[in-house]
Each structure stands twice: as C-alpha cells, then as structure tokens.
Amino acid sequence: MQTLHPRTLFALTLMVSTGLVGGGLYLAMALNLAACPLCIIQRMLYLLLAVTALIGFSLPNSRIGQLIAALIGFDIASLGIFAAGYQVWLQRFAKDVSCAANAPWWEELVYWAGEKIPLLFQANGLCSDPGWKFLGLAIADWSMLAFSGLGVLMLIALLKLLRQR
C-alpha cells in the first residue's frame, strides 16, 4: 500500500476543515443552534487550519515551506483540542457557567468578528449548553475528535517531510 504524500495530507486537512465549518453553519441554520464564543473560536481555528493547509498544499517544491505549514497546522489543531476540550469540560462538569470570566481577549475577538461577519462568527449561545447530540456526543465532543484527527494528519505530514532528503 502506498503511503500518503504530504500534499495529500494537506489537501485532506483543507477539505475536512472547510467541510466542518460548512457543516457547522448548516447545523446552526437547519437546527436553529446558537453558536457560543468557544464554538466560534473553534470555527476560527478550523478556518486558520484550512488556510495553513492550503499554503502547505500550494508549496509542492518548498520542503521548508511545507514543514513550517505542517508545524503550524499541528499547533493550530492542538489549540483546537484545547478549546474543544475546555468546552466539553464546561458542558459536563460546570453547568450554567459562561465561557470565561470577565470577557477575556478571545471573547472580545469573537464579538468583534461577529460584528464584521455575523454569518460565520456571531456568538449568541452558552458554552455550557450542549444543544444537540449525535450518537451521545455533543458538537464540542465531535470537534475535539476532529481536531485530534487533523492534528494527527499534520503530525504525519511533518514526520514525512522531516524524513525526506
């Protein structure tokens, strides 16, 4: 069996990340779900990961550029795991708690982005409300799994690029 080329891993990461953003928007509209600030942060991280993957994909002849893109992509996915994991913790153990105390910088970023592009970034839900579940898991649980999988893809791309001569 042929192993996956780093460009294929970048393309897969790009498609999955953009698909997840599109799926999130569809769920929000079809089921009338309100996104919370942590949901929006995760959406931003998926978009940032997609841009990073596009850059890595677009640099087929630049091993250094692809290495940097894979490393940044892995870091973004790690931040996504943290954000989704924090939301999972809020939903399971800290019911009726807002996302954070005293509107930290990231909530200010979310509200600013929501004013600029409300379709993508408007946050009007509670982070502690799971809202909708599929197979017993809330959207935050699925997001944590998705970021984990995308992080693995970026780690594999990074390792493959490091092994190239």
N, C-alpha and C positions, 0 to 999 in steps of 0.2 A: 504494500500500500504506500502510495506516495505521501510524504508529509506536506503539510500546508506551508506555502510560501508566505513570508511576512506581508507581502502586498495583499494576499488573500485574507490574512488575519485583519489587516487594516480595513479592507472592504467589508468584511463581515461585521466588524465593530461599528463601522459607519452605518450600515444598513440596520443593525439591531438598535443602535442608539436612536436614530431618527424614527424607526418604527415604534419604539417605546414612547417617544414624545407624541407621535401621531396617535398611538393607541390611547395614551393618557388624555389627549384632547377629545378623542371620540368618546371615551368613557365619561368624561366630565359633561359633555353635551348630551349624550344619549341617556345617561342615568341621572342627570342633573346633580352631579357631585361637585362640591365646592373644594377647591384646592387650598391647602394650608401653606403657610410660609415654608415649612420644610419640604412640602411637595414641590413647591416652585424652585427651591434650591436644588432639589434632585433633578428637576426638569432642566435647569440651567447647566448642571453638571453633565447630563446626557448630551445636551447641545454642544457643550465645550468638548466633550469626548468625541462627538461626531466631527467637529472641526479639526481636532487633533488627528483623528484617523484619516480624514480627507487629506491633510497635509502629508502624513506618512505615506499614504497611497500615491500621492502626486509626486513623490520624490523617489522614483524607482532606481535612479542611478546615484543616489546620495545615501550611502550607508550611515554616515554620521547624522544626517537629517532624519533618517528613519529611526535610528537609535534614540535620538532626542524625542521624537514623536512617541515612540513606544514607552519611553520612560515617563514622559508627561502624561500619556494616556493611562499608564498604570497608576500614577499618582492621583489622577482625577477619579479613576474608578475606586481607589482606596478612600478618597474623600466621600464619594457616593455611598460606600459601605458604611462609613461612619454616620453620615446624615440619615440614611435609611434605618440604620441600627438604633440611633437615638430616637427616631420616630417610633420604631417598634417598641422600644422601652417605654416611651410615653404612653403608647396605646395599651400596653399590657399591665404596666405597674404604676403609672402616675396619672390615673384617670382625672379628667376635669382640670388638667394643668395646661396652661398656654404653652406655646413653643419654647419660649425662654422668658426670662425676667427682664423688664425694663427695655424692651426693644433693642437688642444688640445690633451691631453694624449690619449683620446679614439680613435681619428683618427690614432695616431701612433700605437696603439694596433691593429686596423683594418689592417693597411698596413703591420705590422709585421706578423699577422696571414695570410694575403693574400699571403705573400711570402712563408709561410710554407705549407699551404693547399689551393691553389688557387681555387679549385673546390667549396669549401664551403665559403671561406672568401675573395675572390678577389673583391675589390670595384673599379669600374670604371664608375659609374653613378653619376648623380647630385641628391642631396636630394630634390631639389625643383621641379624636373620633375616627375609628377605622372606616366608617362609611359603608364600604362594600367589601365583600369577601368572595373569593373563588377558591374552591377546594379547602376551605377552612383557613385560608391565609388572606390577610388584608393586603392592600396595594403596597404598603410600606414593606411588608414581608417579601412580596414578589420583587420589589425594587431592590432590596438588599441582595436577593438571589441573582438578579440581573446584573447588578454592579459587580458581584463576585465573579460571575461568568465572564463579563467583559474585562475584568482585571486579569483573569487567567489568560484570556486571549492576548492581552497586551504583554503579559509576562512571557508567554510563549514566543511572541514576536521579538521581544527584547532578547531572550536567550538565543533564538535562531540567528539574530543579527550579530550577537556577540561571538557566535561560533563561526561566522563567515570569515573568509580570509580575503 
